[in-house]
Amino acid sequence: MKISVAMITFNEEKILRKTLESVKGLADEIVIVDSGSTDATKSIAEEFGAKFYIESWKGYGPQRNLAIEKCKNEWILNIDADEEISKELKKKIIEITSDINNKKEIFKINRLSVCFGKQIKHGGWGTSYAIRLFKKGSGKFNDNIVHEEFKANKEIFKIKENIYHHSYLTMEDYFNRFNRYTTEGAKDYYKKNKKVSILDIVVNPIYKFLKMYIFRLGFLDGIEGFVIASTSSMYSMIKYFKLREMYKNGSYLQKNNNSKNG
């Protein structure tokens, strides 16, 4: 069976080539939906023969669905621009999709995080399964702006071979994404009328640090483990504080949307 690789991108020039190199010999088609990159993302994608579409940003769930809808093959490998397919995983995917007797349609794959050039094996980042391989039409992502989920009424199977998730290349890279992600997370909560309290801003970040660094053994990942636990707790604090700001100014989202459409 032929495989389509579906991706969404935005200013991914630092990592995209590594990702696309990893699907050589696997992808019969590469479909990329971009939300307005201003770097070399498009030219790199075209080097690999990708079909490149530009669509306004609609949130992670809807954006992924757009990319999937544009794919023509039966099997979809839906990956992020910072996810590298391991050689072992490539072999496994070919085995699964080549089996004409295979009745399984949806697979979740382990994402092994690589942060600041180091594999992170603890703190909750070492094992993180996500649905990445499925037959077209077997399900779809929900409409969440962030933390999107693949929804299907079918059994989900597990692939143990790894995707290397190059979460953050440098600290600069981390904070370049930090503002966007915390804003998107706050918008999603605002949309769902999630309330915010002082506990969310003060206590939740402290608990998050302790859980990642102590209870989930993040300290075993060295200085990187400490930095990841610290910045993750700060991420939680900033996201909730931005949500608090949105409630203080109820017209925030409307103003933001109007400025984008203007």
C-alpha positions in Angstrom: 0.0 0.0 0.0 1.2 3.5 -0.7 1.8 6.0 2.1 1.1 9.7 2.3 3.0 11.8 4.8 0.9 14.6 6.1 2.5 17.6 8.0 1.7 21.0 9.2 4.5 23.7 9.3 5.4 27.2 10.3 9.0 28.4 10.1 10.6 25.0 10.3 13.8 25.5 8.3 16.1 24.4 11.2 14.7 20.8 11.4 12.5 20.1 8.4 15.3 18.7 6.2 16.2 16.1 8.9 12.5 15.1 9.1 12.0 14.8 5.4 15.2 12.8 5.0 13.9 10.3 7.5 10.8 9.5 5.4 12.8 8.9 2.1 11.9 5.4 0.8 8.8 5.4 2.9 6.6 8.2 1.6 5.0 7.9 -1.8 3.6 11.4 -1.3 4.4 14.3 1.1 1.6 16.8 1.8 2.5 19.9 3.8 0.0 22.6 5.0 1.9 25.7 6.0 0.4 28.6 8.0 2.6 31.4 6.4 6.3 30.6 7.0 8.7 33.4 6.3 11.8 31.3 6.3 13.1 28.6 3.9 10.4 26.1 4.9 8.8 26.1 1.4 12.0 25.7 -0.6 13.2 22.9 1.6 9.9 21.1 1.2 10.0 21.5 -2.5 13.5 19.9 -2.6 11.8 16.7 -1.4 9.0 17.0 -3.9 6.4 17.9 -1.3 3.0 19.2 -2.2 3.0 22.6 -0.4 -0.2 24.4 0.5 -0.6 27.7 2.4 -3.6 27.9 4.7 -4.4 30.5 7.4 -3.9 29.1 10.9 -7.0 27.4 12.3 -5.6 25.5 15.3 -3.7 22.3 15.5 -6.7 19.9 15.1 -8.3 21.6 12.1 -4.9 22.2 10.5 -3.9 18.6 10.7 -7.3 17.6 9.2 -6.6 19.9 6.2 -3.4 18.2 5.5 -5.0 14.7 5.8 -7.8 15.7 3.5 -5.3 16.6 0.8 -3.6 13.2 0.9 -4.5 10.7 -1.9 -3.2 7.4 -0.5 -4.9 4.9 1.8 -2.3 5.0 4.6 -1.5 8.3 6.3 1.7 9.0 8.4 0.8 12.2 10.2 4.0 13.6 11.7 5.3 17.0 12.9 8.1 18.9 11.2 10.3 18.2 14.2 9.7 14.4 14.2 12.4 12.1 12.8 11.4 8.6 11.8 13.9 6.0 13.1 15.2 3.3 10.8 13.6 0.7 12.9 10.3 2.5 12.7 10.5 2.9 9.0 11.0 -0.8 8.6 8.0 -1.5 10.9 5.7 0.9 9.0 6.6 -0.7 5.7 5.9 -4.2 7.2 2.5 -3.0 8.4 1.3 -1.3 5.3 2.6 -4.0 3.0 0.6 -6.7 4.7 -2.5 -7.2 2.5 -4.1 -9.3 5.3 -3.7 -6.6 7.9 -7.0 -5.5 9.4 -5.6 -3.0 11.8 -6.2 0.6 10.9 -4.9 2.9 13.6 -1.5 2.9 15.4 0.1 5.0 18.1 3.8 5.4 18.1 6.2 6.3 20.9 7.9 9.7 20.6 11.3 9.9 22.3 12.1 13.5 23.1 15.4 15.1 22.1 15.9 18.4 23.7 18.9 20.7 23.4 20.7 17.9 21.6 20.1 15.2 24.3 17.7 12.3 24.5 15.3 12.9 27.4 14.3 9.6 29.1 12.7 10.8 32.3 10.4 13.5 33.6 7.5 12.2 31.7 9.1 12.9 28.3 10.7 9.5 27.7 7.5 7.7 26.8 4.8 9.6 25.0 2.6 7.6 22.6 0.6 9.5 19.9 -1.5 8.4 17.0 0.6 8.9 13.9 -0.2 6.1 11.4 -3.7 5.3 10.2 -5.9 4.6 7.2 -7.5 7.5 5.7 -11.1 7.8 6.8 -10.6 5.8 10.0 -11.0 8.9 12.2 -10.0 12.6 12.4 -8.6 15.1 14.8 -10.9 17.2 17.0 -11.1 21.0 16.7 -8.9 21.8 19.6 -6.6 24.8 19.0 -3.9 22.9 21.0 -3.6 19.5 22.6 -5.6 18.0 19.7 -6.7 14.4 19.8 -7.3 11.8 17.1 -10.9 10.6 17.5 -12.0 7.2 16.1 -14.4 4.4 17.1 -11.9 1.7 16.3 -9.2 -0.2 18.2 -5.8 1.5 18.5 -2.7 -0.6 18.3 0.8 0.3 19.5 4.1 0.5 17.7 7.1 0.4 20.0 9.7 1.6 17.6 10.6 5.3 18.1 9.9 8.6 16.5 12.7 11.0 17.6 10.9 14.1 18.6 13.3 17.0 18.4 11.2 19.2 20.7 13.6 22.1 21.1 17.0 22.6 19.4 18.2 25.4 21.6 16.9 27.6 24.4 16.3 30.4 21.9 14.2 27.9 19.9 12.2 27.1 23.0 11.4 30.7 23.8 10.6 31.5 20.2 7.8 29.0 20.5 6.9 29.6 24.1 4.9 32.8 23.6 2.9 31.3 20.7 2.1 28.1 22.5 1.1 29.6 25.8 -1.2 32.1 24.0 -2.8 29.3 22.0 -3.3 27.2 25.1 -4.9 30.1 26.9 -7.2 30.8 23.9 -8.3 27.2 24.0 -9.2 27.4 27.7 -11.0 30.7 27.1 -13.0 29.1 24.3 -14.0 26.3 26.7 -14.9 28.7 29.5 -12.3 27.2 31.8 -11.9 29.2 35.0 -8.6 30.3 36.4 -7.7 30.7 40.1 -4.6 31.8 42.0 -3.9 28.1 42.6 -3.5 27.6 38.9 -0.9 30.4 38.6 1.0 29.8 41.8 0.5 26.2 43.1 0.1 24.3 39.8 3.6 25.3 38.4 5.3 24.3 41.6 3.5 20.9 41.6 4.4 20.5 37.9 8.1 21.0 38.6 8.1 18.6 41.5 6.3 16.0 39.5 8.7 16.2 36.5 12.0 16.7 38.3 11.5 14.6 41.5 8.6 12.1 41.1 9.3 11.3 37.4 13.0 11.3 37.9 13.8 14.3 35.7 17.0 14.8 37.7 18.5 11.7 36.0 18.6 13.7 32.8 21.2 16.1 34.2 21.0 19.9 33.7 18.7 19.4 30.8 16.2 17.7 33.0 16.3 20.6 35.5 15.9 23.2 32.7 13.0 21.3 31.2 11.2 20.9 34.5 11.7 24.6 35.3 10.6 25.9 31.9 7.6 23.5 31.8 6.4 24.8 35.2 6.8 28.4 33.9 4.9 27.4 30.8 2.0 26.4 33.0 2.1 29.6 35.0 2.2 31.9 31.9 -0.6 30.1 30.2 -2.9 30.5 33.1 -1.9 34.1 33.6 -2.7 34.8 30.0 -6.0 33.2 30.5 -6.6 35.5 33.5 -5.8 38.5 31.3 -8.3 37.3 28.7 -11.0 37.2 31.3 -10.1 40.7 32.5 -10.5 41.9 28.9 -13.4 39.9 27.5 -12.9 41.4 24.1 -9.4 40.0 23.7 -10.2 37.2 21.3 -12.5 39.3 19.2 -9.8 42.1 18.9 -7.1 39.5 18.1 -9.2 37.8 15.4 -10.1 41.2 13.8 -6.5 42.2 13.7 -5.6 39.0 11.9 -8.4 39.3 9.4 -7.7 43.0 8.7 
